[in-house]
Amino acid sequence: MNSIEATNRSTKTKGDINKIRTEGMVPGIIYGGTEENKKISLSKKQIKVLLEKENFLSNIIKIKIEGKDLEVLPRDISYHATTDEPIHIDFLRIVKGAKIILEIPVKFINSEKSTGIKRGGVLNIVRRKVELKCPTENIPTELVVDLDGLDIGTSIKISSIKLPEKVVPTIQGRDFVIATVAAPTIIKEPEKPAEGTEGAEGAEGEAGTEATAAEGEKTAEGAESKDQKSAPTESKAEKKDEGKAKQSSDKK
């Protein structure tokens, strides 16, 4: 059980309260039971240390006031709008025999031993906290769920959690679900072409390119050979014309 020291305060105005805050203290009040409400102030540094601990609002705290111990339960904390520093805190006085409604956090253990999670399943948490009606002298700090051996498709219900004596859920009439071990979600990716297929296609493409180039070369060679064959014919004609011209000149 955590403990903290406090002092009685007799502030009456907002100015008095602000003065306490500037001195590094947090004003608070203790209420509940048959006794009168008690105004107190606490060290901001100690309050911030307690706030860092898990389940602060569901853990009983022992407050020491002028040599007397008083068991209380934190019920509400006010924070500064811009700095998020605690500026006020309310405590409920613990009275034996009384009952209180609290939200108790759920803790999951042995996930590495869950058959379903080992097979790729996932833990689907439906409720991270459960609202319970508890005797003030028997408030659980957390509800423990053991995942050891649980397979895919298992539903963890409130009935499977062992609650302390006289502690009951506020939801009555149905066995509500806390969590489930769900099947994995598989996303199917498109199939990739085999490396051999890509290589074959590449080789075919290269072969086709080479064949086209070869055909082009042959066509070009054929065109050149035709030009070469036609060239001698033109030469003979020219020689014939030259011969006729020479004969006419001789006659003259």
Secondary structure as UniProt FT lines:
FT   STRAND          2..8
FT   HELIX           14..22
FT   TURN            23..24
FT   STRAND          25..31
FT   STRAND          38..43
FT   HELIX           44..51
FT   TURN            54..55
FT   HELIX           56..58
FT   STRAND          61..65
FT   TURN            66..67
FT   STRAND          68..79
FT   TURN            81..83
FT   STRAND          86..93
FT   TURN            96..97
FT   STRAND          99..109
FT   HELIX           111..113
FT   HELIX           115..118
FT   TURN            119..120
FT   STRAND          122..125
FT   STRAND          129..135
FT   TURN            136..137
FT   STRAND          143..146
FT   TURN            148..149
FT   TURN            152..153
FT   STRAND          155..157
FT   HELIX           158..160
FT   TURN            165..166
FT   STRAND          168..169
FT   STRAND          177..182
FT   HELIX           195..251
//
